[in-house]
Amino acid sequence: DAGVIQSPRHEVTEMGQEVTLRCKPISGHNSLFWYRQTMMRGLELLIYFNNNVPIDDSGMPEDRFSAKMPNASFSTLKIQPSEPRDSAVYFCASSSGLAAQRSDEQFFGPGTRLTVL
Amino acid sequence: AQSVTQLGSHVSVSEGALVLLRCNYSSSVPPYLFWYVQYPNQGLQLLLKYTSAATLVKGINGFEAEFKKSETSFHLTKPSAHMSDAAEYFCAVSLRSGGYQKVTFGTGTKLQVIP
């Protein structure tokens, strides 16, 4: 398996532009997570999908952020409009177990490094 | 509420020396605990996990961790550091919340290995 795939790996954009980050989870995994990592705030969970349904979006910073999972093999995280403080590394992760299993390992993608100028 | 605290954001050891990365947890229920490693410019990957079976858990690359309920700790150790162990290490605790898994990560500890 190719693992979790994220694109693009690097994105540089100007303030005010729309940014779309993409994620393909591991085939057969039914949970998908979006994280943001910064030096100041560490690793933050943004949103969690289970069976393509958003379960917990309490970590989404504000209305400028939105996430979708139209099918089991694809998810997007969109920022519109982008701001310099959104600069971070965004990770997608997936896991395979039943929703209630606390022992599930999360498999992380390589991340997208976003720079907003 | 559940949380993990990693003591020391940066740890330096000499090559061949013992590695000890500290993690203390807070959980209202018996915890499931994880250690993940992040190499530069990569995502996190699982080193090991504790799921209430054996208290001493062995992971990949020679790492192990011991669950100590009396100390609410889950410290990560390796007897002899290699240069390739230089990375950032994250402790995490997993809870069932609303019928789903909720994982809380620590702030991470960067390990530097000195030749």
gemmi code that builds the backbone of each chain (N, CA, C; Angstrom):
import gemmi

chains = {
    "A": [
        ("ASP", (0.844, -1.194, 0.000), (0.000, 0.000, 0.000), (0.876, 1.240, 0.000)),
        ("ALA", (0.413, 2.300, -0.668), (1.221, 3.507, -0.785), (1.172, 4.352, 0.458)),
        ("GLY", (0.344, 4.022, 1.401), (0.205, 4.853, 2.575), (-0.741, 6.009, 2.318)),
        ("VAL", (-0.823, 6.910, 3.275), (-1.660, 8.093, 3.118), (-0.966, 9.059, 2.167)),
        ("ILE", (-1.712, 9.523, 1.188), (-1.141, 10.407, 0.169), (-1.716, 11.808, 0.339)),
        ("GLN", (-0.835, 12.783, 0.373), (-1.272, 14.174, 0.473), (-0.702, 14.972, -0.692)),
        ("SER", (-1.496, 15.923, -1.136), (-0.998, 16.828, -2.170), (-1.604, 18.212, -1.981)),
        ("PRO", (-0.870, 19.265, -2.337), (0.536, 19.217, -2.713), (1.427, 19.023, -1.488)),
        ("ARG", (2.699, 18.799, -1.672), (3.615, 18.689, -0.549), (4.005, 20.067, -0.031)),
        ("HIS", (4.049, 21.011, -0.921), (4.373, 22.391, -0.552), (3.418, 23.317, -1.288)),
        ("GLU", (2.979, 24.360, -0.584), (2.086, 25.341, -1.193), (2.483, 26.707, -0.683)),
        ("VAL", (2.735, 27.593, -1.597), (3.017, 28.988, -1.253), (1.954, 29.831, -1.929)),
        ("THR", (1.292, 30.665, -1.150), (0.211, 31.464, -1.696), (0.218, 32.835, -1.050)),
        ("GLU", (-0.558, 33.697, -1.600), (-0.647, 35.044, -1.045), (-1.905, 35.178, -0.192)),
        ("MET", (-1.808, 36.026, 0.771), (-2.929, 36.285, 1.664), (-4.182, 36.599, 0.863)),
        ("GLY", (-5.301, 35.987, 1.275), (-6.561, 36.224, 0.611), (-6.921, 35.173, -0.422)),
        ("GLN", (-5.947, 34.388, -0.830), (-6.210, 33.356, -1.827), (-6.831, 32.116, -1.176)),
        ("GLU", (-7.526, 31.357, -2.002), (-8.090, 30.086, -1.546), (-7.046, 28.995, -1.664)),
        ("VAL", (-6.995, 28.145, -0.660), (-6.047, 27.029, -0.639), (-6.825, 25.745, -0.435)),
        ("THR", (-6.513, 24.742, -1.223), (-7.150, 23.428, -1.072), (-6.089, 22.361, -0.908)),
        ("LEU", (-6.177, 21.659, 0.201), (-5.260, 20.558, 0.480), (-6.016, 19.250, 0.297)),
        ("ARG", (-5.308, 18.258, -0.216), (-5.964, 17.009, -0.582), (-5.357, 15.817, 0.136)),
        ("CYS", (-6.190, 14.819, 0.363), (-5.731, 13.636, 1.093), (-6.430, 12.397, 0.554)),
        ("LYS", (-5.633, 11.357, 0.346), (-6.170, 10.045, 0.008), (-5.773, 9.098, 1.127)),
        ("PRO", (-6.749, 8.608, 1.901), (-6.394, 7.707, 3.013), (-6.021, 6.322, 2.507)),
        ("ILE", (-5.526, 5.514, 3.404), (-5.217, 4.130, 3.067), (-6.521, 3.393, 2.760)),
        ("SER", (-6.507, 2.633, 1.709), (-7.695, 1.901, 1.290), (-8.199, 0.993, 2.407)),
        ("GLY", (-9.506, 1.089, 2.684), (-10.098, 0.258, 3.732), (-10.187, 0.929, 5.083)),
        ("HIS", (-9.472, 2.034, 5.248), (-9.553, 2.765, 6.511), (-10.845, 3.570, 6.551)),
        ("ASN", (-11.484, 3.601, 7.728), (-12.772, 4.276, 7.796), (-12.749, 5.544, 8.641)),
        ("SER", (-11.583, 5.872, 9.186), (-11.464, 7.119, 9.943), (-10.389, 7.984, 9.299)),
        ("LEU", (-10.652, 9.289, 9.243), (-9.703, 10.223, 8.657), (-9.607, 11.462, 9.538)),
        ("PHE", (-8.387, 11.909, 9.730), (-8.115, 13.032, 10.624), (-7.304, 14.094, 9.861)),
        ("TRP", (-7.595, 15.354, 10.110), (-6.765, 16.470, 9.649), (-6.144, 17.145, 10.875)),
        ("TYR", (-4.816, 17.299, 10.827), (-4.074, 17.960, 11.893), (-3.315, 19.157, 11.322)),
        ("ARG", (-3.010, 20.092, 12.214), (-2.151, 21.214, 11.867), (-0.994, 21.235, 12.863)),
        ("GLN", (0.213, 21.431, 12.367), (1.386, 21.456, 13.233), (2.136, 22.766, 13.060)),
        ("THR", (2.343, 23.479, 14.167), (3.138, 24.696, 14.178), (4.099, 24.643, 15.358)),
        ("MET", (5.115, 25.465, 15.290), (6.067, 25.518, 16.400), (5.373, 25.996, 17.670)),
        ("MET", (4.491, 26.962, 17.524), (3.886, 27.584, 18.703), (2.828, 26.689, 19.357)),
        ("ARG", (2.039, 25.999, 18.544), (0.873, 25.286, 19.083), (0.996, 23.774, 19.006)),
        ("GLY", (2.100, 23.299, 18.420), (2.287, 21.855, 18.324), (1.317, 21.221, 17.345)),
        ("LEU", (0.892, 20.001, 17.640), (0.016, 19.231, 16.763), (-1.424, 19.386, 17.237)),
        ("GLU", (-2.274, 19.935, 16.366), (-3.667, 20.187, 16.732), (-4.590, 19.394, 15.812)),
        ("LEU", (-5.576, 18.726, 16.389), (-6.586, 18.052, 15.586), (-7.582, 19.086, 15.083)),
        ("LEU", (-7.787, 19.125, 13.778), (-8.740, 20.067, 13.194), (-10.115, 19.437, 13.048)),
        ("ILE", (-10.168, 18.253, 12.442), (-11.440, 17.610, 12.184), (-11.226, 16.110, 12.034)),
        ("TYR", (-12.279, 15.359, 12.341), (-12.226, 13.899, 12.339), (-13.477, 13.396, 11.601)),
        ("PHE", (-13.243, 12.546, 10.582), (-14.320, 11.910, 9.849), (-14.351, 10.419, 10.191)),
        ("ASN", (-15.540, 9.877, 10.274), (-15.695, 8.432, 10.368), (-16.729, 8.009, 9.340)),
        ("ASN", (-16.366, 7.047, 8.498), (-17.241, 6.627, 7.403), (-17.760, 7.830, 6.607)),
        ("ASN", (-16.852, 8.747, 6.320), (-17.086, 9.930, 5.490), (-17.930, 11.009, 6.170)),
        ("VAL", (-18.312, 10.808, 7.404), (-19.156, 11.763, 8.122), (-18.304, 12.529, 9.122)),
        ("PRO", (-18.389, 13.858, 9.135), (-17.621, 14.612, 10.139), (-18.161, 14.346, 11.540)),
        ("ILE", (-17.283, 13.896, 12.425), (-17.688, 13.536, 13.776), (-17.344, 14.649, 14.765)),
        ("ASP", (-16.161, 15.213, 14.609), (-15.694, 16.216, 15.558), (-14.946, 17.290, 14.785)),
        ("ASP", (-15.530, 18.460, 14.670), (-14.867, 19.577, 13.978), (-14.573, 20.705, 14.952)),
        ("SER", (-14.517, 20.390, 16.218), (-14.312, 21.429, 17.225), (-12.942, 22.090, 17.120)),
        ("GLY", (-12.018, 21.466, 16.432), (-10.689, 22.026, 16.281), (-10.533, 22.941, 15.077)),
        ("MET", (-11.548, 23.042, 14.254), (-11.464, 23.933, 13.084), (-11.406, 25.369, 13.599)),
        ("PRO", (-10.371, 26.111, 13.222), (-10.125, 27.414, 13.853), (-11.249, 28.429, 13.647)),
        ("GLU", (-11.794, 28.504, 12.493), (-12.819, 29.500, 12.214), (-13.481, 29.162, 10.885)),
        ("ASP", (-14.457, 29.980, 10.540), (-15.254, 29.675, 9.349), (-14.450, 29.685, 8.052)),
        ("ARG", (-13.279, 30.215, 8.082), (-12.457, 30.235, 6.862), (-12.007, 28.821, 6.496)),
        ("PHE", (-12.057, 27.922, 7.454), (-11.639, 26.540, 7.244), (-12.862, 25.663, 7.008)),
        ("SER", (-12.751, 24.791, 6.005), (-13.805, 23.811, 5.779), (-13.176, 22.517, 5.287)),
        ("ALA", (-13.824, 21.405, 5.581), (-13.312, 20.103, 5.163), (-14.457, 19.262, 4.647)),
        ("LYS", (-14.138, 18.451, 3.648), (-15.126, 17.562, 3.075), (-14.523, 16.185, 2.870)),
        ("MET", (-15.398, 15.201, 2.867), (-14.977, 13.852, 2.520), (-16.077, 13.241, 1.652)),
        ("PRO", (-16.050, 13.496, 0.362), (-17.142, 13.058, -0.519), (-17.230, 11.554, -0.697)),
        ("ASN", (-16.112, 10.863, -0.481), (-16.129, 9.400, -0.554), (-15.011, 8.847, 0.307)),
        ("ALA", (-14.934, 7.550, 0.398), (-13.998, 6.905, 1.326), (-12.540, 7.059, 0.929)),
        ("SER", (-12.290, 7.536, -0.275), (-10.906, 7.583, -0.727), (-10.394, 8.998, -0.962)),
        ("PHE", (-11.128, 10.006, -0.499), (-10.699, 11.366, -0.798), (-11.257, 12.359, 0.205)),
        ("SER", (-10.397, 13.275, 0.634), (-10.833, 14.355, 1.520), (-10.094, 15.631, 1.145)),
        ("THR", (-10.746, 16.757, 1.381), (-10.113, 18.051, 1.153), (-10.239, 18.922, 2.388)),
        ("LEU", (-9.255, 19.767, 2.574), (-9.276, 20.815, 3.579), (-9.075, 22.128, 2.838)),
        ("LYS", (-10.036, 23.031, 2.990), (-9.991, 24.279, 2.239), (-9.890, 25.454, 3.195)),
        ("ILE", (-9.086, 26.410, 2.822), (-8.959, 27.656, 3.585), (-9.282, 28.799, 2.630)),
        ("GLN", (-10.286, 29.577, 2.980), (-10.720, 30.669, 2.126), (-11.345, 31.779, 2.954)),
        ("PRO", (-10.746, 32.975, 3.001), (-9.452, 33.325, 2.431), (-8.309, 32.950, 3.370)),
        ("SER", (-7.158, 32.722, 2.802), (-6.001, 32.355, 3.630), (-5.362, 33.588, 4.261)),
        ("GLU", (-4.724, 33.373, 5.403), (-4.031, 34.433, 6.123), (-2.630, 33.939, 6.509)),
        ("PRO", (-1.697, 34.864, 6.720), (-0.330, 34.434, 7.086), (-0.289, 33.519, 8.304)),
        ("ARG", (-1.190, 33.729, 9.258), (-1.171, 32.897, 10.465), (-1.631, 31.464, 10.198)),
        ("ASP", (-2.091, 31.191, 8.996), (-2.443, 29.818, 8.626), (-1.216, 29.017, 8.194)),
        ("SER", (-0.092, 29.675, 8.062), (1.136, 28.978, 7.671), (1.463, 27.892, 8.690)),
        ("ALA", (1.633, 26.680, 8.192), (1.828, 25.524, 9.076), (2.053, 24.301, 8.187)),
        ("VAL", (2.299, 23.168, 8.840), (2.280, 21.885, 8.138), (0.963, 21.202, 8.474)),
        ("TYR", (0.244, 20.806, 7.450), (-1.046, 20.163, 7.623), (-0.906, 18.680, 7.317)),
        ("PHE", (-1.305, 17.853, 8.283), (-1.210, 16.414, 8.130), (-2.598, 15.801, 8.014)),
        ("CYS", (-2.671, 14.785, 7.193), (-3.836, 13.933, 7.119), (-3.415, 12.570, 7.689)),
        ("ALA", (-4.310, 11.940, 8.428), (-4.033, 10.611, 8.978), (-5.284, 9.761, 8.833)),
        ("SER", (-5.087, 8.457, 8.756), (-6.242, 7.567, 8.700), (-6.018, 6.378, 9.625)),
        ("SER", (-7.111, 5.758, 10.021), (-7.025, 4.550, 10.848), (-8.122, 3.594, 10.431)),
        ("SER", (-7.909, 2.324, 10.790), (-8.726, 1.276, 10.183), (-9.778, 0.666, 11.086)),
        ("GLY", (-9.645, 0.858, 12.397), (-10.478, 0.067, 13.278), (-11.910, 0.562, 13.360)),
        ("LEU", (-12.650, -0.154, 14.131), (-14.008, 0.271, 14.422), (-13.975, 1.606, 15.153)),
        ("ALA", (-15.000, 2.380, 15.000), (-14.998, 3.741, 15.538), (-14.731, 3.768, 17.034)),
        ("ALA", (-15.129, 2.733, 17.750), (-15.021, 2.795, 19.195), (-13.718, 2.254, 19.722)),
        ("GLN", (-12.814, 1.822, 18.872), (-11.588, 1.201, 19.340), (-10.561, 2.246, 19.740)),
        ("ARG", (-10.199, 2.250, 21.017), (-9.206, 3.219, 21.484), (-7.790, 2.820, 21.112)),
        ("SER", (-7.601, 1.585, 20.682), (-6.250, 1.094, 20.428), (-5.790, 1.321, 18.995)),
        ("ASP", (-6.615, 1.962, 18.182), (-6.280, 2.099, 16.771), (-5.070, 2.992, 16.558)),
        ("GLU", (-4.157, 2.522, 15.716), (-3.017, 3.330, 15.289), (-3.453, 4.269, 14.180)),
        ("GLN", (-2.936, 5.469, 14.194), (-3.181, 6.397, 13.102), (-1.967, 6.386, 12.169)),
        ("PHE", (-2.247, 6.360, 10.880), (-1.207, 6.381, 9.858), (-1.205, 7.778, 9.241)),
        ("PHE", (-0.067, 8.431, 9.322), (0.038, 9.820, 8.875), (0.602, 9.922, 7.463)),
        ("GLY", (0.097, 10.898, 6.735), (0.704, 11.256, 5.467), (1.944, 12.109, 5.681)),
        ("PRO", (2.633, 12.465, 4.598), (3.877, 13.238, 4.705), (3.661, 14.711, 5.007)),
        ("GLY", (2.426, 15.170, 4.910), (2.128, 16.555, 5.230), (2.200, 17.490, 4.039)),
        ("THR", (1.503, 18.607, 4.169), (1.585, 19.718, 3.216), (2.100, 20.933, 3.971)),
        ("ARG", (3.207, 21.461, 3.520), (3.763, 22.666, 4.146), (3.166, 23.880, 3.456)),
        ("LEU", (2.344, 24.626, 4.182), (1.652, 25.794, 3.628), (2.314, 27.070, 4.105)),
        ("THR", (2.632, 27.926, 3.165), (3.168, 29.245, 3.482), (2.248, 30.280, 2.861)),
        ("VAL", (1.707, 31.157, 3.710), (0.845, 32.234, 3.233), (1.600, 33.545, 3.409)),
        ("LEU", (1.846, 34.204, 2.294), (2.654, 35.439, 2.324), (1.791, 36.681, 2.546)),
    ],
    "B": [
        ("ALA", (-11.212, 14.710, 31.733), (-10.354, 15.162, 30.641), (-9.079, 14.318, 30.619)),
        ("GLN", (-8.546, 14.170, 29.443), (-7.328, 13.399, 29.300), (-6.235, 14.308, 28.747)),
        ("SER", (-5.010, 14.020, 29.133), (-3.896, 14.789, 28.598), (-2.598, 14.029, 28.814)),
        ("VAL", (-1.567, 14.442, 28.097), (-0.218, 13.933, 28.332), (0.725, 15.116, 28.449)),
        ("THR", (1.718, 14.963, 29.296), (2.729, 15.986, 29.492), (4.089, 15.380, 29.201)),
        ("GLN", (4.795, 15.989, 28.270), (6.132, 15.534, 27.951), (7.120, 16.504, 28.576)),
        ("LEU", (7.970, 15.982, 29.422), (8.943, 16.813, 30.130), (10.189, 16.967, 29.279)),
        ("GLY", (10.482, 18.226, 28.934), (11.661, 18.491, 28.121), (11.308, 18.541, 26.658)),
        ("SER", (11.369, 19.731, 26.090), (11.073, 19.858, 24.659), (12.280, 19.443, 23.817)),
        ("HIS", (13.463, 19.479, 24.418), (14.686, 19.068, 23.739), (15.505, 18.193, 24.677)),
        ("VAL", (15.992, 17.077, 24.140), (16.872, 16.178, 24.885), (18.073, 15.860, 24.005)),
        ("SER", (19.263, 15.950, 24.583), (20.494, 15.602, 23.859), (21.181, 14.439, 24.553)),
        ("VAL", (21.602, 13.466, 23.763), (22.348, 12.332, 24.300), (23.518, 12.055, 23.365)),
        ("SER", (24.526, 11.424, 23.903), (25.648, 10.995, 23.087), (25.307, 9.671, 22.410)),
        ("GLU", (25.873, 9.473, 21.245), (25.683, 8.195, 20.554), (26.141, 7.064, 21.466)),
        ("GLY", (25.293, 6.050, 21.612), (25.597, 4.919, 22.480), (25.063, 5.056, 23.893)),
        ("ALA", (24.612, 6.224, 24.252), (24.090, 6.458, 25.592), (22.616, 6.085, 25.671)),
        ("LEU", (22.139, 5.977, 26.911), (20.740, 5.666, 27.160), (19.843, 6.830, 26.720)),
        ("VAL", (18.737, 6.481, 26.073), (17.725, 7.470, 25.731), (16.563, 7.323, 26.703)),
        ("LEU", (16.153, 8.429, 27.309), (14.988, 8.446, 28.200), (14.160, 9.667, 27.873)),
        ("LEU", (12.964, 9.436, 27.370), (12.034, 10.522, 27.061), (10.820, 10.334, 27.963)),
        ("ARG", (10.465, 11.409, 28.647), (9.461, 11.294, 29.709), (8.060, 11.703, 29.247)),
        ("CYS", (7.085, 10.937, 29.726), (5.683, 11.231, 29.422), (4.853, 10.875, 30.642)),
        ("ASN", (4.062, 11.825, 31.108), (3.088, 11.569, 32.159), (1.696, 11.821, 31.611)),
        ("TYR", (0.759, 11.017, 32.049), (-0.594, 11.122, 31.505), (-1.585, 11.470, 32.601)),
        ("SER", (-2.696, 11.972, 32.152), (-3.837, 12.209, 33.021), (-5.061, 11.662, 32.306)),
        ("SER", (-5.749, 10.733, 32.973), (-6.918, 10.139, 32.336), (-7.877, 9.657, 33.411)),
        ("SER", (-9.155, 9.858, 33.174), (-10.176, 9.458, 34.135), (-10.525, 7.980, 34.006)),
        ("VAL", (-10.060, 7.346, 32.948), (-10.282, 5.916, 32.733), (-8.926, 5.287, 32.433)),
        ("PRO", (-8.837, 3.935, 32.545), (-7.555, 3.309, 32.173), (-7.139, 3.745, 30.782)),
        ("PRO", (-5.921, 4.263, 30.658), (-5.536, 4.880, 29.388), (-5.015, 3.890, 28.358)),
        ("TYR", (-5.171, 4.253, 27.106), (-4.411, 3.644, 26.021), (-3.366, 4.682, 25.615)),
        ("LEU", (-2.126, 4.296, 25.574), (-1.041, 5.242, 25.376), (-0.179, 4.857, 24.180)),
        ("PHE", (0.337, 5.855, 23.506), (1.114, 5.666, 22.292), (2.379, 6.511, 22.342)),
        ("TRP", (3.406, 6.043, 21.658), (4.536, 6.868, 21.294), (4.654, 6.851, 19.770)),
        ("TYR", (4.739, 8.070, 19.209), (4.965, 8.236, 17.779), (6.301, 8.948, 17.570)),
        ("VAL", (6.918, 8.711, 16.417), (8.158, 9.397, 16.065), (7.953, 10.144, 14.747)),
        ("GLN", (8.546, 11.328, 14.677), (8.481, 12.132, 13.452), (9.897, 12.468, 13.019)),
        ("TYR", (10.304, 11.919, 11.898), (11.593, 12.275, 11.314), (11.436, 13.554, 10.506)),
        ("PRO", (12.514, 14.290, 10.284), (12.417, 15.569, 9.581), (11.664, 15.454, 8.265)),
        ("ASN", (10.744, 16.384, 8.070), (9.971, 16.497, 6.835), (9.116, 15.257, 6.545)),
        ("GLN", (8.732, 14.549, 7.586), (7.861, 13.387, 7.423), (6.686, 13.470, 8.391)),
        ("GLY", (5.704, 12.608, 8.160), (4.603, 12.488, 9.099), (4.984, 11.634, 10.292)),
        ("LEU", (4.071, 11.537, 11.235), (4.316, 10.723, 12.427), (4.133, 9.242, 12.105)),
        ("GLN", (4.893, 8.400, 12.778), (4.692, 6.964, 12.640), (4.763, 6.322, 14.015)),
        ("LEU", (4.020, 5.248, 14.187), (3.890, 4.607, 15.478), (5.170, 3.889, 15.870)),
        ("LEU", (5.619, 4.153, 17.106), (6.738, 3.405, 17.692), (6.226, 2.218, 18.497)),
        ("LEU", (5.238, 2.495, 19.361), (4.669, 1.454, 20.202), (3.394, 1.962, 20.835)),
        ("LYS", (2.617, 1.000, 21.408), (1.389, 1.399, 22.092), (1.115, 0.481, 23.272)),
        ("TYR", (0.470, 1.032, 24.276), (0.044, 0.301, 25.460), (-1.479, 0.218, 25.439)),
        ("THR", (-1.983, -1.038, 25.551), (-3.438, -1.215, 25.514), (-3.904, -2.105, 26.653)),
        ("SER", (-3.283, -1.970, 27.798), (-3.667, -2.628, 29.055), (-3.278, -4.097, 29.112)),
        ("ALA", (-2.409, -4.544, 28.228), (-1.887, -5.906, 28.321), (-0.594, -5.830, 29.158)),
        ("ALA", (0.526, -6.203, 28.601), (1.787, -6.143, 29.333), (2.171, -4.699, 29.623)),
        ("THR", (2.711, -4.451, 30.806), (3.069, -3.083, 31.167), (4.361, -2.626, 30.493)),
        ("LEU", (5.209, -3.570, 30.100), (6.421, -3.233, 29.362), (6.153, -3.514, 27.886)),
        ("VAL", (6.207, -2.471, 27.110), (5.863, -2.579, 25.697), (7.106, -2.374, 24.846)),
        ("LYS", (7.312, -3.281, 23.938), (8.461, -3.143, 23.026), (7.980, -2.644, 21.678)),
        ("GLY", (8.774, -1.747, 21.110), (8.405, -1.180, 19.838), (9.470, -1.387, 18.785)),
        ("ILE", (9.377, -0.588, 17.751), (10.341, -0.716, 16.663), (11.642, 0.002, 16.999)),
        ("ASN", (12.696, -0.359, 16.282), (13.997, 0.312, 16.394), (14.604, 0.233, 17.793)),
        ("GLY", (14.255, -0.794, 18.566), (14.859, -0.997, 19.878), (14.276, -0.176, 21.012)),
        ("PHE", (13.221, 0.549, 20.750), (12.578, 1.348, 21.793), (11.612, 0.503, 22.614)),
        ("GLU", (11.444, 0.894, 23.851), (10.432, 0.293, 24.699), (9.914, 1.326, 25.684)),
        ("ALA", (8.765, 1.041, 26.263), (8.171, 1.954, 27.237), (7.490, 1.121, 28.308)),
        ("GLU", (7.500, 1.657, 29.517), (6.885, 0.960, 30.636), (5.746, 1.772, 31.203)),
        ("PHE", (4.577, 1.156, 31.293), (3.418, 1.791, 31.884), (3.485, 1.621, 33.397)),
        ("LYS", (3.476, 2.748, 34.111), (3.487, 2.719, 35.582), (2.290, 3.497, 36.094)),
        ("LYS", (1.287, 2.740, 36.522), (0.049, 3.378, 36.957), (0.278, 4.246, 38.193)),
        ("SER", (1.109, 3.762, 39.130), (1.325, 4.500, 40.378), (1.981, 5.848, 40.131)),
        ("GLU", (2.735, 5.942, 39.036), (3.420, 7.188, 38.712), (2.739, 7.925, 37.559)),
        ("THR", (1.676, 7.378, 37.043), (0.975, 7.902, 35.843), (1.995, 8.269, 34.763)),
        ("SER", (2.893, 7.321, 34.512), (3.951, 7.603, 33.540), (4.003, 6.538, 32.458)),
        ("PHE", (4.602, 6.923, 31.342), (4.787, 6.024, 30.197), (6.050, 6.503, 29.489)),
        ("HIS", (7.170, 6.390, 30.145), (8.434, 6.901, 29.617), (8.995, 5.982, 28.534)),
        ("LEU", (9.626, 6.589, 27.555), (10.209, 5.866, 26.415), (11.711, 5.725, 26.623)),
        ("THR", (12.230, 4.534, 26.418), (13.659, 4.312, 26.603), (14.248, 3.504, 25.458)),
        ("LYS", (15.566, 3.672, 25.311), (16.355, 2.861, 24.392), (17.745, 2.770, 25.001)),
        ("PRO", (18.302, 1.570, 25.113), (19.568, 1.409, 25.823), (20.736, 2.154, 25.187)),
        ("SER", (20.754, 2.220, 23.860), (21.913, 2.785, 23.190), (21.458, 3.616, 21.992)),
        ("ALA", (21.691, 4.902, 22.049), (21.225, 5.798, 20.992), (22.058, 5.659, 19.726)),
        ("HIS", (21.359, 5.710, 18.594), (22.004, 5.759, 17.291), (21.766, 7.116, 16.664)),
        ("MET", (22.626, 7.498, 15.765), (22.459, 8.783, 15.079), (21.098, 8.845, 14.391)),
        ("SER", (20.646, 7.708, 13.899), (19.372, 7.676, 13.171), (18.159, 7.889, 14.078)),
        ("ASP", (18.368, 7.907, 15.401), (17.250, 8.141, 16.323), (16.911, 9.619, 16.458)),
        ("ALA", (17.722, 10.479, 15.880), (17.450, 11.919, 15.961), (16.134, 12.219, 15.269)),
        ("ALA", (15.175, 12.713, 16.027), (13.813, 12.934, 15.537), (13.022, 13.608, 16.642)),
        ("GLU", (11.748, 13.846, 16.366), (10.856, 14.361, 17.396), (9.911, 13.240, 17.810)),
        ("TYR", (9.691, 13.118, 19.098), (8.907, 12.024, 19.655), (7.676, 12.579, 20.369)),
        ("PHE", (6.538, 11.968, 20.081), (5.274, 12.421, 20.631), (4.626, 11.302, 21.442)),
        ("CYS", (4.231, 11.629, 22.651), (3.419, 10.756, 23.466), (1.952, 11.116, 23.220)),
        ("ALA", (1.064, 10.120, 23.268), (-0.345, 10.396, 23.012), (-1.206, 9.474, 23.868)),
        ("VAL", (-2.385, 9.967, 24.225), (-3.349, 9.175, 24.981), (-4.649, 9.102, 24.189)),
        ("SER", (-5.258, 7.937, 24.228), (-6.473, 7.701, 23.449), (-7.638, 7.437, 24.379)),
        ("LEU", (-8.732, 8.090, 24.093), (-9.943, 7.977, 24.901), (-11.118, 7.700, 23.979)),
        ("ARG", (-12.112, 7.019, 24.508), (-13.348, 6.868, 23.753), (-14.264, 8.025, 24.129)),
        ("SER", (-14.646, 8.805, 23.125), (-15.463, 9.982, 23.382), (-16.644, 9.980, 22.423)),
        ("GLY", (-17.852, 9.924, 22.964), (-19.028, 9.920, 22.111), (-19.074, 8.721, 21.187)),
        ("GLY", (-18.464, 7.621, 21.617), (-18.469, 6.420, 20.796), (-17.338, 6.341, 19.803)),
        ("TYR", (-16.439, 7.339, 19.823), (-15.344, 7.364, 18.863), (-14.024, 7.572, 19.578)),
        ("GLN", (-12.966, 7.239, 18.859), (-11.637, 7.420, 19.409), (-11.253, 8.897, 19.378)),
        ("LYS", (-10.727, 9.391, 20.487), (-10.195, 10.755, 20.535), (-8.772, 10.672, 21.062)),
        ("VAL", (-7.822, 11.119, 20.282), (-6.406, 11.045, 20.647), (-5.886, 12.438, 20.948)),
        ("THR", (-5.204, 12.551, 22.074), (-4.563, 13.816, 22.450), (-3.059, 13.615, 22.442)),
        ("PHE", (-2.358, 14.445, 21.664), (-0.909, 14.341, 21.553), (-0.225, 15.309, 22.523)),
        ("GLY", (0.950, 14.903, 22.986), (1.788, 15.807, 23.758), (2.462, 16.811, 22.847)),
        ("THR", (3.239, 17.681, 23.446), (3.875, 18.769, 22.705), (5.154, 18.352, 22.006)),
        ("GLY", (5.598, 17.127, 22.241), (6.749, 16.604, 21.526), (8.072, 16.866, 22.220)),
        ("THR", (9.014, 15.957, 22.021), (10.386, 16.106, 22.514), (11.332, 15.844, 21.364)),
        ("LYS", (12.175, 16.821, 21.076), (13.163, 16.657, 20.011), (14.416, 16.007, 20.592)),
        ("LEU", (14.794, 14.892, 20.010), (15.979, 14.172, 20.455), (17.149, 14.480, 19.526)),
        ("GLN", (18.224, 14.954, 20.115), (19.459, 15.180, 19.396), (20.467, 14.127, 19.835)),
        ("VAL", (21.127, 13.494, 18.876), (22.151, 12.495, 19.179), (23.499, 13.060, 18.756)),
        ("ILE", (24.380, 13.151, 19.711), (25.692, 13.764, 19.477), (26.729, 12.676, 19.190)),
        ("PRO", (27.464, 12.831, 18.095), (28.441, 11.781, 17.742), (29.554, 11.669, 18.790)),
    ],
}
model = gemmi.Model(1)
for chain_id, residues in chains.items():
    chain = gemmi.Chain(chain_id)
    for i, (resn, *xyz) in enumerate(residues, 1):
        res = gemmi.Residue()
        res.name, res.seqid = resn, gemmi.SeqId(i, " ")
        for name, pos in zip(("N", "CA", "C"), xyz):
            atom = gemmi.Atom()
            atom.name, atom.element = name, gemmi.Element(name[0])
            atom.pos, atom.b_iso = gemmi.Position(*pos), 0.0
            res.add_atom(atom)
        chain.add_residue(res)
    model.add_chain(chain)
structure = gemmi.Structure()
structure.add_model(model)
structure.setup_entities()
